[in-house]
Amino acid sequence: MAAQKINEGLEHIAKAEKYLKTGLLKWKPDYDSAATEYAKAAVAFKNAKQFDQAKEAYLREAVSHENNKALFHAAKAYEQAGMMLKEMQKHYEAIELIEKASMMYLENGTPDTAALALDRAGKVIENINPSKAIQLYQQTASVFENEERLRQSVEMYGKASRLLVRGRRLDEASASLQKEKSIYKDIENYPTCYKKTIAQVLVHLHRNDYVAAEKCVRESYSIPGFRESEDCAALEQLLEGYDQQDQDQISDVCNSPLFKYMDNDYAKLGLSLSVPGGGLKKKSPVASQGNAEGPTVTSHENEEDDEYAGGLC
């Protein structure tokens, strides 16, 4: 089966080259017909899993389309060649071709297709070079934003924000989350604004910037419904615990379903949040059973009273 497909591909290559030849009675190459044959060859090679030959056929198709001033079809062929390189595990070369395709889509006046190509490129490189993926997602978001496709734009900013958090680039993550929140506010998706505020606060606290975290919550009071939401109540409780260096209170908030069921990268921020310099330790199971309702406070003077069983770190 594979040998048959390879032979089929070679036949299409031969036909394509014949279309490109010129002579006394044919002064101009037939780029359109050649591109069609190269495309057929590429599909045949791809089906035979001969990805290198498929890539070369797609590149020849792209050049034929360029010579024929058909930018959109040339871009498609470059993008397909990039995907063949991905199959060959040549990810950086793949990204170069897909980015080239994206620029041609923009030149052709099809920005939506350009954005989708950049998104695909980001997915190709995300696990290998997150920094490059962040750049690609931000580019994609900008293209969508320029086209006033705000829902698609904010989705791309969201991908960038999560990767920035994962890479502990928290200053940049904070700015990216603010961009997300601003767009969600513009499209009146207020509940998602609340979630982004939680993510922002967690990022600020991991930056040890309590003032920025408090300001973030305060500014969010202007978002319709935020002050009455469970998100606001939880954040105020979280800030109170952080300000009082009450690790117990912080852990209780961050282990609540509201925080645990966020996107995984933000949930991890919550679960790993601790106050600077320590704070009150998490209650032991024995202490929790002995005092289900009483607060944990500082004392080493009355060991018999369960109310003071928590102690200091």
Buried (B, 14 or more C-beta within 10 A) or exposed (E): EEEEBBEBBBBBBEBBBEBBEEEEEEEEBBBBBBBBBBBBBBBBBBBBEBBEBBBBBBBBBBBBBBBBEBBBBBBBBBBBBBBBBBBBEBBEBBBBBBBBBBBBBBEBEBBEBBBBBBBBBBBBBBEEBBEBBBBBBBBBBBBBBEBEBBEBBBBBBBBBBBBBBBBEBBEBBBBBBBBBBEBBBEEEBBEBBBBBBBBBBBBBBBBEBBEBBBBBBEBBEEBEEBEEBEBBEBBBBBBEBBEEBBBBBBBBBBBBEBBEEBBEBBBBBBEEBBBEEEBBBBBEEEBBEBBEEBEBEEBEEEEEEBBBBBBEE
